């Protein structure tokens, strides 16, 4: 079976944890099927570039249109530039997969691929990793624009899917008006951390100057939807002392500049 994986990011160019999940899924499916990845490519933003240099026959990376300065929340959600968008349409039409597996609500490249697959009468499965929170905190004009985009882009991508899955029950129940009536919750798996040596641990402790403190670690893009504010607020309730919380992730609009 030929499976087209359409994703907003893919290693090594990842913004959050989704890229690792996509790579693991491709590895599993690839052992039994012919899989090709069609991915947005955030590091390459251009109005004219066709494919990113790292593109191969199996992994195709499409440069996005340039993002406005100071708008980190727009990373990976903006569409491919006009030239790479045409290339995406050609790639899907010429390869003609048997089925598509689309990931992520609110990503233009995913909605574009959905439209192409529907035009080719190719069924696809849609997996919802969560709803964007940032648009709800913007101006009235931006909120109206986003609702229009939902009506013509993200909404139809979800509703026209042969089947839909969500990564948690919270996501599945977050917006019932947009849920597919056959949505299935399939939670993300947990990948065991690699074994570390005592030398590795000491190097990290020295780097962050944590001494012998208990370390609470978290990873993910610095966005409100990740809930790091809840994690930080809960630290006052931890009885063990001393503790250090280390959060690792790219800025997605919530980083506080150091004075």
Secondary structure by P-SEA (a helix, b strand, c coil): cbbbbbbcccccccccaaaaaaaaaaaaaaaccbbbbbbbbcccccccccccccccccbbbbbccccccccccccccccccaaaaaaaaaaaaaacccbbbbbbcccaaaaaaaaaaaaacccbbbbbcccccccccccaaaaaaaaaaaaccaaaaaaaccbbbbcccccccccccccccbbbbbcbbbbbcccccaaaaaaaaaaacccccbbbbbbcccccccaaaaaaaaccccccccbbbbbbccccccccccc
